Structures are given as C-alpha cells and as structure tokens.
Amino acid sequence: MSTKLPSLSSIEKEHLHWMQLYLRLPDAGVGPMFSSDEACRERLVDVQWPDGVWCLKCRSKTVGYMMSRRTFYCEICKHQFTATSDTVLRHSRVSIRKWFLAAELLIQHNAKNPELNYPTGHDLKDVLGISYAAAHALKKKVLDDLSFPEVGLVGDCVLTKQPEPLPMYIPKVGRRHFQWVRDRFEKSLGWEPYDDETLVLMGDELFKMR
Ligand SMILES: [Zn+2]
C-alpha cells in the first residue's frame, strides 16, 4: 500500500533550495576559508577561468598580470581587465570578501528561517560594517545571484562542496527528496531529526517511538 504524499508548496520549494545551498557551504565557514580579499579574488579567477585566464575581448590565452594594479592584460589585443570586470561585482565599492560573507549570511538565514525575509539590510550593515545603502544594494544583488534554480558566480565561489549524491531510492523531486535534504540540513545543525518514527534504545530493547 502506498500513500500519496502532498506535493511541495512554493515556500517549501524555496526552502529546499536554500537548504541545498547551505549543505554546500564550506565546513569551516566562508570567512576562514577565504580569509583575505586576495584569497577571494583568487577564488573568483579560479571559478571564472578554471582552465587558465583568457582575454574577455579576443579570447586569447596569452594573458599577463600586473600585480600592482591587480589587472590582467592581453598580449594580443592589449585589452585590460580584472577578476571582477565581467561580473556582478564590477564597480562595487564593497570588497569581494564582503560579497562572499553576505552570500553565506543569506544562505544561512534563508535555510533556517524559510518564511522570514532575513537578514534585513540593517542586519547586513551591522555584520559587514558597511552603509545601509550599500548593504541594501548588496543584499539584492547577492539574492539574485543565489536565486532558485541555478546559482550565479558568487554562489559558485562560496559553495565549495559538491552536493551529496541522492540515494537511488529517493526520487529527484517531491516530498521524499525534501525530507531527505531537510534531514541532512538539520543533522548538520545538530538538530534532532524530524521523523514520524524514531528508534530508541532503552536497556537492551529497541523501541519504535511514534
Ligand atoms: Zn585580447
């Protein structure tokens, strides 16, 4: 006998997305993993050009780097560009590291509080030490980058872990998938697993609790 499980609400679909992102954040945290702006810049370069930097204008791979200006230059067409030139971070006055930290904060908050619009621009302002206007704009851009279903460059930078493979017996969509992800998420937070049935060992006896 099989029981039909209710399909996911739009809030649950959104929540699933954030929990999946949460499970891919580095165990040590984004701050320690990318401890300087330079480390973040290197990460941006690695993610954008995994096979080596090529020119954004002519695609040549004959590209040099001016350390003092943190600028790449193309030896073929003379075009100059940086790690952020062709990205959502271009012209941003907020450091790359604060973009990364904002992404982590948004993922953590939205995975834990699926029905609340956290963190606010004020929260980000306080945590990152930037102006409210900058925090508000940053939140919007980072949320766009992280949004369902595909994440953008900032997401690719901070999500350093591959997703855990789904067991064969779990369908790729639907409530069982949601529950499987939620169990992993809650376990990673040290929360009690959310199960209808829990096996409890009392003395030598195994009890099934409902
Ligand atoms: Zn070029």
Residues whose N, C-alpha, C, O or C-beta is under 5 A from the ligand:
A	BS01	ZN	C55 K57 C58 R59 S60 C74 I76 C77 K78 H79
